[in-house]
Amino acid sequence: MGLTGAVKVVLGSIAFGIFWVLAVFPAVPFLPIGRTAGSLLGAMLMVIFQVISPDEAYEAIDLPILGLLFGTMVVSVFLERADMFKYLGRLLSWKSRGGKDLLFRICLISAIASALFTNDTCCVVLTEFILKIARQNNLPPQPFLLALASSANIGSAATPIGNPQNLVIAVWSGISFERFLWGILPAMIVGILMNVAILLIYFWKLLSIEKDEEVASVTGDVVVEDDMNLHRFSPATMSHVTSMGSQDFGSAVDPGRAVSHRSRTSSMDIDTQTPWSGGIESMRPSNASREVVEGAGISLSRDEVVTSRSVVRGTSNPRSSPIGDASVRSADEEGLIKRWKRAWWKTCVYLVTVGMLIALLMGLNMSWSAITAALALVVLDFKDARPCLEKVSYSLLIFFCGMFITVDGFNKTGIPSALWDFVEPHARIDSPGGVALLSLVILVLSNVASNVPTVLLLGARVAASAAVISPDEETKAWLILAWVSTVAGNLSLLGSAANLIVCEQARRAQYFGYNLSFFSHLRFGVPSTLIVTAVGLLLIVSY
């Protein structure tokens, strides 16, 4: 027997309210079960309260969106293994001309990276790099962390694969990748420049500081947690700590770390001796032209090392020992083969990724294009794919499933329709006042109910209202929804997952952690969000 209208509205509102509280505050004291479990709880309550039937709940799950999200995450995992994010990190410190130049680079690189590989991924892999660079240049980390988070959000608005809400909009609207890109790209570029200008205005004096003592007075509370895994906050996203070659970048950014690493390596090699050799004998041949024993201050060339080994073994000339010469030559050849295989594999990863982007620009099915690219990389890797697939954020996919069901149930209560019927006459996009009111509604809801639920609640209604005017106005309405709901994430620290990732990654970073507070973010986020949103809207509406 079906529920009466009033009971259905009350129970549906309760289920959605529980989902909202746990989505915005995942660690509330009375039910600290997290966002993913909170979305499943909301979905289950919708079914138990008979607001939505089990069959309707399954139908509410949007498989194309989940497929697109899964495919892009797998591709990002392989790109991380191919050191792409390490190269992005190197660009941040290459011939840097000071704090202001570094700030501009962070904004530009994070915007481009987030547009192609999602804002959350960009923030996960670049936060520690930025903290290292700020520490090396004796600069306060706060402006650079804000630059990373805010620019990642702005940049992700330019493409359908930049963030989850854009995935929903692209699938529901049917807008091609190319149309989506060119519709928002000018707003994104101008928005990034405006964001840089606001950051420079806010932090001009801090970016001019050069002394360690002054930096210590403005950087805030430092959190040092030696036992904390840096990427435990987002375990399913990529961790550059485990990527091949990431140690090299760490050495380039932090010379002190490089020295300590080489010292530990040298000490380990010296301590690991064969039963019949001395200290020099324990030094193993490598592909490098020289081997350094940091602790003893000894620098030996390859020939000198082989000579010393020969003396220990009773051989006066290393070149007269065919066994020693063959072992060195074999090691060199083996290392060369490995390097060539590694370079070929990385080239294939980049080519497949470029192919995926071309397929998206050509208007092919976005979900299957991403899944095809992901499986192509799995096959080319030619090994057990479990380690890579384990890095996929299945908790995020489950969160989306629960959210789809919960939002669909809330829509069936009629509350969103009633609210939209009240606002719609004044929020039509054929007038400046209507665009301003619609943007304000999206901005507020995105920070209250989060941006993805806002898109799920308003998307179809906003598009239907604009479709009455013309098909072009409908497309423009979708683009406005994508732009405002994404940039709205910069308003506060809780506005987007990217902000929370930067905050948590920075706080948990070992040895140089930084605590980015809610109010320090809010002081910058409010003016930046309002200005960037307004400027971008002018460009999108006039396109």
ABEGO torsion letter per residue (X at the ends): XBBBAAAAAAAAAAAAAAAAAAAABAABAABBAEAAAAAAAAAAAAAAAGABBAAAAAAABBAAAAAAAAAAAAAAAAAAAAGAAAAAAAAAABGBAEAAAAAAAAAAAAAAAAAAAEAAAAAAAAAAAAAAAAAAAGBBAAAAAAAAAAAAAAAAAABAAABAAAAAAAAAAGBBAAAAAAAAAAAAAAAAAAAAAAAAAAAAAAAABABAAAAAAAAEBBBBBAABBAAAABAABBBAAABBGAAAAAAAABAAAAAAAAAAAAAAAAABBBAABBAAAABBBBABABBBBAAAGBBBBAAAAAAAAAAAAGBABAAABAAAAAAAAAAAAAAAAAAAAAAAAAAAAAAAAAAAAAAAAAGBBAAAAAAAAAAAAAAAAGBBAAAAAAABBAAAAAAAAAAAAAAAAAAAAGAAAAAAAAAAAAABAABAAAAAAAAAAAAAAAAAAEAAAAAAAAAAAAAAAAAAABAAAAAAAAAAAAAAAAAAAAABAAABAAAAAAAAAAAABBGABBBBBAAAAAAAAAAAAAAAAAAAAAAAAAX
